[in-house]
Amino acid sequence: MPRNEDWRPKLTRIDEPIADDYWEYVTPEGQQRISRLTVGRPVHYPQEQVWYCPVFIEGYTTPRIKPIFGSGPVDSLMNAMSFVRGFFEENSKVLPGAKPKGANRTRSTSHGTRPTSRGQLRKAHSEKPRRHLAKPKLRPP
């Protein structure tokens, strides 16, 4: 691949988002923030024979929407999620599913209110009743 970055697509929007969320977190500088994260569907970029996933992390990605490349659609998606994971690990007290003031969420929450800490989040998740399919009882011949 060329070393000059002029070949990269200049993205202004994510046409087909596959994941969209708000995360509350504390930056390495100690500032508490809420940012929107959006990952788009892998896109083939035939000019360079590569694929990319557009990624937007409010206040973090430069350019605003960053193409994350891979040699195929799954590879570009894995690389995009590794990029998001790096953001997660770079910050502390990360809480996915945050709702900023005044934001209209398109995603509904099934629990009504969300837990306020990671410990409560884990506890709430582990307390969900598990549903198992009943195995049919075999009758003796």
ChimeraX attribute file (.defattr): number of C-alpha atoms within 10 A of each C-alpha:
attribute: neighborCount
match mode: 1-to-1
recipient: residues
	/A:1	8
	/A:2	8
	/A:3	6
	/A:4	7
	/A:5	8
	/A:6	8
	/A:7	11
	/A:8	16
	/A:9	12
	/A:10	12
	/A:11	14
	/A:12	11
	/A:13	13
	/A:14	16
	/A:15	10
	/A:16	13
	/A:17	15
	/A:18	12
	/A:19	11
	/A:20	17
	/A:21	17
	/A:22	20
	/A:23	21
	/A:24	20
	/A:25	20
	/A:26	16
	/A:27	15
	/A:28	10
	/A:29	7
	/A:30	10
	/A:31	9
	/A:32	14
	/A:33	13
	/A:34	20
	/A:35	19
	/A:36	19
	/A:37	19
	/A:38	20
	/A:39	25
	/A:40	22
	/A:41	18
	/A:42	24
	/A:43	18
	/A:44	18
	/A:45	14
	/A:46	8
	/A:47	8
	/A:48	11
	/A:49	11
	/A:50	17
	/A:51	21
	/A:52	27
	/A:53	29
	/A:54	27
	/A:55	28
	/A:56	24
	/A:57	21
	/A:58	16
	/A:59	12
	/A:60	14
	/A:61	14
	/A:62	11
	/A:63	12
	/A:64	17
	/A:65	22
	/A:66	22
	/A:67	25
	/A:68	22
	/A:69	23
	/A:70	20
	/A:71	12
	/A:72	17
	/A:73	18
	/A:74	14
	/A:75	18
	/A:76	24
	/A:77	24
	/A:78	16
	/A:79	17
	/A:80	24
	/A:81	16
	/A:82	13
	/A:83	14
	/A:84	18
	/A:85	11
	/A:86	11
	/A:87	16
	/A:88	16
	/A:89	11
	/A:90	12
	/A:91	17
	/A:92	15
	/A:93	15
	/A:94	21
	/A:95	18
	/A:96	17
	/A:97	18
	/A:98	18
	/A:99	17
	/A:100	15
	/A:101	7
	/A:102	6
	/A:103	8
	/A:104	8
	/A:105	14
	/A:106	8
	/A:107	9
	/A:108	7
	/A:109	10
	/A:110	7
	/A:111	8
	/A:112	7
	/A:113	7
	/A:114	14
	/A:115	16
	/A:116	10
	/A:117	12
	/A:118	13
	/A:119	10
	/A:120	12
	/A:121	13
	/A:122	11
	/A:123	12
	/A:124	13
	/A:125	11
	/A:126	10
	/A:127	8
	/A:128	8
	/A:129	7
	/A:130	7
	/A:131	6
	/A:132	6
	/A:133	6
	/A:134	6
	/A:135	6
	/A:136	6
	/A:137	6
	/A:138	6
	/A:139	5
	/A:140	4
	/A:141	3
